[in-house]
Amino acid sequence: MRVVLTKVATRQLEAILAYVAAENPMAAQRIVARVEQVRDFLSRNPHAGYKLPHGRLRRFPLRPFPYLLYFEVSGETVHIIRVRHSARYRRAFHEAELRFQR
């Protein structure tokens, strides 16, 4: 399966990497490597992770980093919709079906 990041997810990941790289460039590189590992894993296991209660949205952690990938599977593509810090609980993701722009 193909795994793509939406424009919003790409911007969020870029912001995370810029923030981390300012203090620790090696950590930012490790985050990039972990994202690539997870993308590869999701391409082989598109229904991995926690399915949110409403809709088709799923969540997968970027352990050991404190970030979560929110994604949905559509046809033969996994769309990574958002990249968020795990401490930033977003009620809307968990309580209602959402439609995200890709």
ABEGO torsion letter per residue (X at the ends): XBBBBBAAAAAAAAAAAAAAAAABAAAAAAAAAAAAAAAAAAAABAABEBBBABEABBBBBAOABABBBBBBBBEABBBBABBBBAABBBAAAAABBBBBBX
